[in-house]
Amino acid sequence: MEPLSEADYQDLLDCIGRLHTFQDLAELRNWLLDIALPRMVPSDWISYNEVDLATPENTLAILKPETNHIFERLFPRFREVAHEHPLISRQMQATTFPVHKISDFIAQEDYHKLSLYQDVYRHMRVEYQMAATIKLEPERVTAFALSREKADYTERDRAVLEALRPHLVVAFNNLALTRRSETKLNYANLALEELSAATIIVSARGQILYHTSDGLEWIGAKKREILPKNILAWLSQPPTRGSSPGLDLVTQAGNIHIRAVPTVSRERFLLVVTQKQTSPADGTKQNQFGLSQREREVASWICQGKTNAEIAIILGISPRTIHKHVEHIFEKSGAESRFALALLLNGKAAKIAGSIGRQ
């Protein structure tokens, strides 16, 4: 294998260091396609591909640079003939797969006979290609493909991509795990909010280590780092640790109930904070619709003309969670728009409907 130059190693180190700073999968992918890979291995086209052989319509391909949208027109055919690809077909028969070129497995004249070439690559002028697989699943391959028209890739090009590939695998796996964890956490937080509940993890000394929802606001924690003195005193009493029915408080946020749950560590406790629901017979439109405490808060801000993004900032939760709350509010109230919801909650819809009927 052709040795790499000092400049090659420096480019690799710079790229590897930058790889692990990304927190968004799409941003990482675009940076690799637009900047990193073209700089290290010059190519006419570079693509990110998620090829699904079992369900071709699920195949994803992102090509840079975009060439008059030619690939967009050819993409449906690419999905149909992807199984012919010399690299993809061999990858499905292997458990590991280093960086390979099409020319490693098939002569140029035989490559030109493939429907893959005749129907897709010929129109794109893809004569040579090298690919680095970053994820392999049953019937599914995720890889970066580098393509050229004039000259095949050298052993130096292969060495650069092979040195980078393990780091690509780690970076993409880490971001995928982070995204799945965030999704689970968002759903868990949403479930708690639907129940008007929150969780707070504290140390034995009352230091707040983690919290969800508006738990800190509910318990009146003015300092975000430590529990209020009254709750800390209750938690410090040995009988209350897991055996007490809990602590009831009246705060500015309303009536709340706190339950302390021991964790696997004696130095940490999980506090489950629940807002006690007020009497359902308070006559408000929001309670008539069966909205949760959090949904009532969101609905109130909607009636004041706030957008989802603004409500997310006000309540300190993610826009995605606000979007879910809004969906539930519309479903429970039967409103089809934010304006209609405001009319319903303000008791004006019936009046308007009545006045229209009298005209």
RAMOWO-V697456 format. One record per backbone hydrogen bond with DSSP energy under -0.5 kcal/mol. NH is the residue of the N-H (numbers start at 1). CO is the residue of the C=O. If there is no record, write none. Layout:
# RAMOWO-V697456
NH;CO + NH;CO
This chain:
# RAMOWO-V697456
9;5 + 10;6 + 11;7 + 12;8 + 13;9 + 14;10 + 15;11 + 16;12 + 17;13 + 18;14 + 19;15 + 20;16 + 21;18 + 22;19 + 28;24 + 29;25 + 30;26 + 31;27 + 32;28 + 33;29 + 34;30 + 35;31 + 36;31 + 37;32 + 38;32 + 39;35 + 40;36 + 41;37 + 44;147 + 45;147 + 46;64 + 47;145 + 48;62 + 49;47 + 49;143 + 50;60 + 51;49 + 51;141 + 52;50 + 53;51 + 53;139 + 54;139 + 58;55 + 59;56 + 60;50 + 62;48 + 64;46 + 68;66 + 70;67 + 73;69 + 74;70 + 75;71 + 77;74 + 78;74 + 79;75 + 80;76 + 81;77 + 82;78 + 84;81 + 85;82 + 89;85 + 90;86 + 91;87 + 92;88 + 93;90 + 94;91 + 100;131 + 102;129 + 104;101 + 105;102 + 106;102 + 111;107 + 112;108 + 113;110 + 114;110 + 114;111 + 118;114 + 119;115 + 120;116 + 121;116 + 122;117 + 123;120 + 124;120 + 125;121 + 125;122 + 126;121 + 127;125 + 127;148 + 128;148 + 130;146 + 131;100 + 132;144 + 134;142 + 135;142 + 137;140 + 140;137 + 141;51 + 142;135 + 143;49 + 144;132 + 145;47 + 146;130 + 147;45 + 148;128 + 158;154 + 159;155 + 160;156 + 161;157 + 162;158 + 163;159 + 164;160 + 165;161 + 166;162 + 167;164 + 168;164 + 169;165 + 170;166 + 171;167 + 172;168 + 173;169 + 174;170 + 175;171 + 176;172 + 177;173 + 178;174 + 179;175 + 180;176 + 181;177 + 182;178 + 183;179 + 184;180 + 185;181 + 186;182 + 187;183 + 188;184 + 189;185 + 190;186 + 191;187 + 192;188 + 193;189 + 194;190 + 195;191 + 196;193 + 197;192 + 198;273 + 200;271 + 201;210 + 202;200 + 202;269 + 203;207 + 204;267 + 206;203 + 208;225 + 209;201 + 209;207 + 210;201 + 212;199 + 215;212 + 218;214 + 219;215 + 220;216 + 220;217 + 221;216 + 222;220 + 224;222 + 226;223 + 227;206 + 232;228 + 233;229 + 234;230 + 235;231 + 236;232 + 237;233 + 237;234 + 238;236 + 240;237 + 241;237 + 241;238 + 242;240 + 247;258 + 249;256 + 251;249 + 251;254 + 254;251 + 256;249 + 257;274 + 258;247 + 259;272 + 261;259 + 261;270 + 263;265 + 263;268 + 268;265 + 269;202 + 270;261 + 271;200 + 271;269 + 272;259 + 272;270 + 273;198 + 273;271 + 274;257 + 274;272 + 275;196 + 276;255 + 276;274 + 282;279 + 288;284 + 289;285 + 290;287 + 291;286 + 294;193 + 296;292 + 297;293 + 298;294 + 299;295 + 300;296 + 301;297 + 302;298 + 303;299 + 304;300 + 305;302 + 306;301 + 311;307 + 312;308 + 313;309 + 314;310 + 315;311 + 316;312 + 317;312 + 322;318 + 323;319 + 324;320 + 325;321 + 326;322 + 327;323 + 328;324 + 329;325 + 330;326 + 331;327 + 332;328 + 333;329 + 334;330 + 341;337 + 342;338 + 343;339 + 344;340 + 345;341 + 346;342 + 347;344 + 348;343 + 349;343 + 352;348 + 353;349 + 354;350 + 355;351 + 356;352 + 357;353 + 358;354 + 359;355 + 359;356
